[in-house]
Amino acid sequence: MTQEWKELYIVNKLKKVVTNNLFLYSILGLCFILSLIFVNHNHSFYNEPIAEVIETDVKDKEEVVDSFNNKDLLTTQAIIAKVINGEHKGEMIHLTNKFSLSGAYDQEQEVGNELFVSIDSGKSPLTGTITGVKRDTYVLIVAWIFIFVLLLVGRKQGFYSIVSLAVNALLISFLLDIFLHSSNISLLLICGIGVILFTVMSLLLVNGFNEKTFAAIISTLLGTFFSLLITFLVMWLTKEKGLRYEEMQFLTSPPQMVFMAGLLIGSLGAVMDVAITMSSSIFGLYEEKHDISEKALRDSGMEIGKDIMGTMTNILFFAYISGSIPMLILYLMNDFPFGITLSINLSLELARALAGGIGIVLTIPIGLYISIFFVNRKRARL
């Protein structure tokens, strides 16, 4: 009889889990369908006229060569489109689109594309120019793929990760808005406050209210701010020689402050990842064997740290450098000297990667010893 009750309990438990999961994914599927319907019928929410391409015709093709012998194919396209919002809704508009083979700043338009247009006043039939492409449907689909994958793999933790990401996006938008409307507040100070809030909320949401999370929070903040301090000292001692701020030439704020603020935010993600990895590893070893010695925890923790140190540093390097590849190609194609090209485009990126790498390396021993401290506190209460 006892065995039958156990089997019945397990079956009921499984049914409950399946029912809950089915309900959750049904809600998510419904939200996906509703959001997809909305973005395909949200034209009235835009102030700018939107036109759907009805017909396209290639009028001219011309091969162009610049002074550096770079070749490209320039195509002129005549487009007839239907205005689908605003006062000219339902009317046809004639547009001209020029696109190149490289497609850096333009693209070939196809039937069904939805375009933002600027309508010429007082002309019949309507004419205008293309100002942009409506892409919110594709962005939404990619966002939902990300959400579904995160939930399938991470389950509950994945859900909290999505909430954390949304909260952090709103928070950084709010903090930047404060900076833009308050000339007396330093961007570095705002980003410093943001780092603390990002770290606390992200780790508490994803990992819960426990000692492992507290250890990761302290390690993340110490590692991030120590890397910022070391970077500041190096810049001060070297008088910033070798750093090129050309990409910030249109800012009205001091470029040094903007660079340091970006560095602070940029290194946070990698440092946080290392901190939670160290904390989870140490607490995992302790949970597996409560009588494990402190020396064994230190040795194991350092081995784990060495394993992740190289990969995380490489991740930072490639993440920063990848954003400069288009500009590197552009400069080199226009016969800029190789050394100047690297200096202009990579000096800040390499500095960010090095500063983040310092934060990663520092966070390994910091995270290790702080985690051991919390483990010893937990032992003492037993």
Secondary structure, DSSP 4 states (H G I P E B T S, - for coil): -HHHHHHHHHHHHHHHHHHHHHHHHHHHHHHHHHHHHHHTS-GGG-SS-EEEEEEEEEEEEEEEE-TT--EEEEEEEEEEEEE-SSTTTT-EEEEEEEEESS-SS-----TT-EEEEEEPTT-SSEEEEEEEE--HHHHHHHHHHHHHHHHHHHHHHHHHHHHHHHHHHHHHHHHHHHHHH-TTS-HHHHHHHHHHHHHHHHHHHHH-SSHHHHHHHHHHHHHHHHHHHHHHHHHHHHTTTT---GGGTT-SS-HHHHHHHHHHHHHHHHHHHHHHHHHHHHHHHHHH-TT--HHHHHHHHHHHHHHHHHHHHHHHHHHHHHTTHHHHHHHHHTT--HHHHHHHHHHHHHHHHHHHHHHHHHHHHHHHHHHHHHHHHHHHH-
